[in-house]
Amino acid sequence: MPNAYVDALSLFTTFAPIFKHTQASVEQVLALFNQADVWRRPERLNLFIETFALLGEEHAVLARKLQSAATKAITIDVQAIIKQGFKGAEIKQQLARAREQAIAGIFE
């Protein structure tokens, strides 16, 4: 079985039950994105979203929101954070905060 499908199955078995009521918190969405490593490998999330959307119309709506949130969160520019003067571990914290805000714009 190709690794892409193994990765997608792992994401699906972990996160589909969490999202089964078609609701998701910002923290849950960020956890999904981090585990999928959407920041470097967005195709891993895409397969999860395509599969999740097949569960029904309500899931398809959430899948579209996940895709929108991912698109928005991926565009966060780490260089802009560095230019603000953050260093070391602060960069990671600010990047996570900016990603959370991007996701919250879709899910709250």
Buried (B, 14 or more C-beta within 10 A) or exposed (E): EEEEEEBBBBBBEBBBEBBEEBEBEBEBBBBBBEBBEBBEEBEBBBBBBEBBBEBEEEBBEBBEBBBBBBEBBBEBEBEEBBEEEBEEEEBEEBBEEBBBBBBBEBBE
